[in-house]
């Protein structure tokens, strides 16, 4: 029994001595999970309704008969690392759908903040929740935005570096071969 008490005392002392070293190590290791602050979404401010002159077309997937546009004036990257934008979809049947949305690259999620009305005003989304961006055969525009234009880095886990970079990608295409993460 005496040996067991000594072993426990040594283990306790070793743990106490190692704690300051672990705390110091965590100070410089920004990837340590316990030290990361929980993610908090900032309030999304609805932008002005899009003007046709500010719309940038993008390919929403070869199987879709619709035409897709991003309003260049609405594109932003928040402190919460959410890329927000106004999406305009002109359907093959002639309808136009407008929505203000966000993409979280680190989670591969998309969210609707508001939908546009025919009179050029906004209505806040009723069920504004983050949803996983799934790969689809038809109407895969959210996946295309995630994969080709708004997210970058290894595994597309981070946002593009700036709004300017996103606009360049939308205007001239994504640098996929060099940035194939």
Secondary structure, DSSP 8 states (H G I E B T S, - for coil): -HHHHHHHHHHHHHHHHHHHHHHHHHHH-TT-GGGS---------------GGGEEEE---TT--SEEEEEGGG-EE-TT-EEEEEEEEE-TTS-EEEEEEEEETTTTEEEEEEEE-TTS-EEE-SS---EE----SSS-HHHHIIIIIIEESGGG-EE-S-HHHHHHHHHH---TTTT--
